Amino acid sequence: MPKNREKSETTVTISGKNYTLMGYESDEYMQRVASFVNSRLEEYRKVDSYRRLPADTQNVLVLLNIADEYFKTREQVEQLNEDLEKRDKDLYDVKHNLVTEISKREALEATMQEMRDEINEKEKRIVMLETQLSHRTTGAGRLAETRNNVKKS
């Protein structure tokens, strides 16, 4: 996708020759591309066997090597995108599991609170029943005492 909306014209130098490039990319970008090509040409010119080849063969070799680098880079990008998608999916799964576990924990905490409330109610009931029993026992003791007193008299 073009970065600039207007077509621009830029002069670049590749292998000592000036070329006028037209495109939608910035001047800086086109200069970087030319610089990349020049750096590749310089690399190959350092090799004796390359320098001995005819110019058209040299150009084809440079083009092939640049194309090779492009395809390898593209494969790396595709692999990185696949890895990123897998990590995104894994992250989604982890988040989903976390939400599920939080929901379970909250449900357990609610159940525990209900049980605590129930225990408190039952403890209150026990205290109330013990108090009633104590009153009855005390009342029964008084009743027995009263009966004993009546029999004695």
C-alpha positions as a Python dict, from the first residue, in 0.01 Angstrom:
ca = {
    (1, 'M'): (0, 0, 0),
    (2, 'P'): (140, 339, -91),
    (3, 'K'): (269, 546, 200),
    (4, 'N'): (234, 879, 20),
    (5, 'R'): (-79, 972, -170),
    (6, 'E'): (108, 1159, -439),
    (7, 'K'): (348, 1007, -685),
    (8, 'S'): (700, 1132, -634),
    (9, 'E'): (1012, 1130, -846),
    (10, 'T'): (1352, 1055, -697),
    (11, 'T'): (1697, 1020, -849),
    (12, 'V'): (1907, 738, -705),
    (13, 'T'): (2254, 615, -787),
    (14, 'I'): (2307, 243, -836),
    (15, 'S'): (2647, 111, -930),
    (16, 'G'): (2764, 460, -1025),
    (17, 'K'): (2471, 532, -1260),
    (18, 'N'): (2185, 769, -1188),
    (19, 'Y'): (1829, 642, -1221),
    (20, 'T'): (1507, 836, -1185),
    (21, 'L'): (1249, 641, -990),
    (22, 'M'): (882, 729, -973),
    (23, 'G'): (652, 589, -710),
    (24, 'Y'): (427, 648, -415),
    (25, 'E'): (696, 580, -155),
    (26, 'S'): (897, 853, 13),
    (27, 'D'): (1229, 975, -126),
    (28, 'E'): (1400, 835, 184),
    (29, 'Y'): (1253, 492, 122),
    (30, 'M'): (1362, 486, -242),
    (31, 'Q'): (1714, 593, -138),
    (32, 'R'): (1720, 308, 116),
    (33, 'V'): (1622, 60, -154),
    (34, 'A'): (1899, 189, -383),
    (35, 'S'): (2145, 172, -94),
    (36, 'F'): (2044, -189, -29),
    (37, 'V'): (2105, -281, -395),
    (38, 'N'): (2441, -102, -390),
    (39, 'S'): (2547, -288, -74),
    (40, 'R'): (2461, -623, -236),
    (41, 'L'): (2652, -529, -550),
    (42, 'E'): (2956, -434, -338),
    (43, 'E'): (2942, -771, -159),
    (44, 'Y'): (2948, -964, -486),
    (45, 'R'): (3217, -748, -644),
    (46, 'K'): (3456, -860, -370),
    (47, 'V'): (3436, -1218, -503),
    (48, 'D'): (3686, -1293, -783),
    (49, 'S'): (3466, -1550, -956),
    (50, 'Y'): (3179, -1297, -971),
    (51, 'R'): (3397, -1028, -1126),
    (52, 'R'): (3502, -1266, -1405),
    (53, 'L'): (3142, -1323, -1517),
    (54, 'P'): (2978, -1122, -1796),
    (55, 'A'): (2782, -818, -1674),
    (56, 'D'): (2441, -966, -1761),
    (57, 'T'): (2524, -1283, -1564),
    (58, 'Q'): (2644, -1071, -1273),
    (59, 'N'): (2314, -881, -1277),
    (60, 'V'): (2110, -1203, -1290),
    (61, 'L'): (2309, -1346, -996),
    (62, 'V'): (2249, -1033, -790),
    (63, 'L'): (1878, -1044, -877),
    (64, 'L'): (1857, -1413, -787),
    (65, 'N'): (2030, -1357, -454),
    (66, 'I'): (1807, -1062, -369),
    (67, 'A'): (1500, -1268, -466),
    (68, 'D'): (1629, -1556, -251),
    (69, 'E'): (1672, -1323, 45),
    (70, 'Y'): (1324, -1181, -16),
    (71, 'F'): (1158, -1526, -20),
    (72, 'K'): (1345, -1643, 289),
    (73, 'T'): (1248, -1326, 471),
    (74, 'R'): (888, -1368, 361),
    (75, 'E'): (888, -1726, 493),
    (76, 'Q'): (1027, -1600, 824),
    (77, 'V'): (752, -1338, 842),
    (78, 'E'): (488, -1601, 767),
    (79, 'Q'): (633, -1829, 1037),
    (80, 'L'): (642, -1541, 1284),
    (81, 'N'): (279, -1458, 1200),
    (82, 'E'): (181, -1823, 1256),
    (83, 'D'): (368, -1822, 1587),
    (84, 'L'): (197, -1499, 1683),
    (85, 'E'): (-145, -1641, 1595),
    (86, 'K'): (-69, -1953, 1803),
    (87, 'R'): (44, -1739, 2096),
    (88, 'D'): (-268, -1526, 2062),
    (89, 'K'): (-481, -1842, 2069),
    (90, 'D'): (-286, -1976, 2367),
    (91, 'L'): (-326, -1643, 2545),
    (92, 'Y'): (-699, -1647, 2471),
    (93, 'D'): (-722, -2002, 2612),
    (94, 'V'): (-530, -1900, 2924),
    (95, 'K'): (-755, -1596, 2974),
    (96, 'H'): (-1063, -1811, 2920),
    (97, 'N'): (-938, -2067, 3172),
    (98, 'L'): (-855, -1790, 3417),
    (99, 'V'): (-1207, -1646, 3389),
    (100, 'T'): (-1352, -1994, 3435),
    (101, 'E'): (-1138, -2058, 3743),
    (102, 'I'): (-1225, -1718, 3889),
    (103, 'S'): (-1595, -1795, 3838),
    (104, 'K'): (-1549, -2134, 4009),
    (105, 'R'): (-1363, -1971, 4297),
    (106, 'E'): (-1633, -1708, 4338),
    (107, 'A'): (-1900, -1980, 4338),
    (108, 'L'): (-1703, -2176, 4601),
    (109, 'E'): (-1658, -1863, 4811),
    (110, 'A'): (-2033, -1798, 4792),
    (111, 'T'): (-2103, -2159, 4893),
    (112, 'M'): (-1856, -2131, 5180),
    (113, 'Q'): (-2024, -1811, 5298),
    (114, 'E'): (-2364, -1981, 5285),
    (115, 'M'): (-2219, -2270, 5489),
    (116, 'R'): (-2069, -2028, 5742),
    (117, 'D'): (-2406, -1855, 5772),
    (118, 'E'): (-2575, -2192, 5815),
    (119, 'I'): (-2321, -2295, 6080),
    (120, 'N'): (-2378, -1967, 6264),
    (121, 'E'): (-2754, -2022, 6255),
    (122, 'K'): (-2714, -2380, 6380),
    (123, 'E'): (-2477, -2267, 6657),
    (124, 'K'): (-2737, -2008, 6762),
    (125, 'R'): (-3002, -2282, 6756),
    (126, 'I'): (-2778, -2506, 6968),
    (127, 'V'): (-2725, -2228, 7222),
    (128, 'M'): (-3099, -2161, 7229),
    (129, 'L'): (-3179, -2533, 7274),
    (130, 'E'): (-2911, -2569, 7544),
    (131, 'T'): (-3059, -2267, 7720),
    (132, 'Q'): (-3408, -2416, 7698),
    (133, 'L'): (-3277, -2749, 7820),
    (134, 'S'): (-3097, -2579, 8102),
    (135, 'H'): (-3416, -2395, 8198),
    (136, 'R'): (-3615, -2715, 8181),
    (137, 'T'): (-3357, -2902, 8383),
    (138, 'T'): (-3350, -2623, 8635),
    (139, 'G'): (-3730, -2611, 8627),
    (140, 'A'): (-3749, -2990, 8662),
    (141, 'G'): (-3508, -2968, 8952),
    (142, 'R'): (-3728, -2708, 9117),
    (143, 'L'): (-4031, -2919, 9043),
    (144, 'A'): (-3865, -3224, 9201),
    (145, 'E'): (-3760, -3010, 9492),
    (146, 'T'): (-4111, -2878, 9527),
    (147, 'R'): (-4248, -3236, 9517),
    (148, 'N'): (-3999, -3346, 9779),
    (149, 'N'): (-4096, -3052, 9995),
    (150, 'V'): (-4467, -3137, 9952),
    (151, 'K'): (-4407, -3503, 10047),
    (152, 'K'): (-4213, -3402, 10353),
    (153, 'S'): (-4486, -3180, 10477),
}
